[in-house]
């Protein structure tokens, strides 16, 4: 069982931006995020969409996002 809460996409994106990710480019709701030393990540969620625990765990693994960052 995952320890991640269900969270709105705009809150997750704000947390990613706070920990050093930047929006490299955007097309609609698809944002390509970049960070020095990490592979680019596509964040493809609408702002008011709920992101579940399993997807949050996957995002965290690819981005270094921690529970305390939300």
C-alpha positions in Angstrom: 0.0 0.0 0.0 1.3 3.4 -1.0 1.7 6.2 1.6 1.0 8.9 -1.0 -2.3 10.9 -0.7 -4.6 11.7 -3.6 -3.6 15.2 -4.7 -4.6 17.8 -7.3 -2.3 18.0 -10.3 -1.7 21.8 -9.8 -0.4 21.1 -6.3 2.0 18.4 -7.6 3.2 20.7 -10.4 3.8 23.5 -7.9 5.8 21.1 -5.7 7.9 20.0 -8.6 8.6 23.7 -9.5 9.6 24.4 -5.9 12.2 21.6 -5.8 13.9 22.8 -9.0 12.0 21.6 -12.0 11.3 24.1 -14.8 8.8 24.0 -17.6 10.8 23.5 -20.8 7.9 23.6 -23.2 4.1 23.2 -23.1 1.5 22.0 -25.6 -2.0 22.1 -24.1 -1.9 20.2 -20.8 1.3 18.4 -21.7 4.3 20.1 -20.0 7.8 18.9 -20.5 9.8 19.5 -17.3 13.5 19.7 -17.0 16.0 19.7 -14.1 19.8 19.7 -14.1 21.1 16.1 -13.7 17.7 14.5 -14.4 16.0 13.2 -17.5 13.2 15.3 -18.9 9.7 14.3 -17.6 6.3 14.9 -19.4 3.7 16.1 -16.9 0.4 15.5 -18.8 -2.4 16.4 -16.3 -5.0 19.1 -16.2 -4.7 21.4 -13.2 -7.9 20.2 -11.4 -7.4 16.5 -12.1 -6.8 14.2 -9.1 -3.6 12.2 -9.2 -3.9 9.0 -7.2 -1.3 7.4 -4.9 0.1 4.9 -7.5 0.7 7.6 -10.1 2.2 9.9 -7.5 4.7 7.2 -6.5 5.7 6.9 -10.2 6.1 10.6 -10.5 8.2 10.7 -7.3 10.5 8.0 -8.6 11.2 9.8 -11.8 11.5 13.3 -10.3 12.8 13.0 -6.7 9.6 14.4 -5.3 9.2 13.6 -1.6 6.1 13.4 0.5 7.2 16.4 2.5 7.5 18.5 -0.7 3.7 18.4 -1.2 
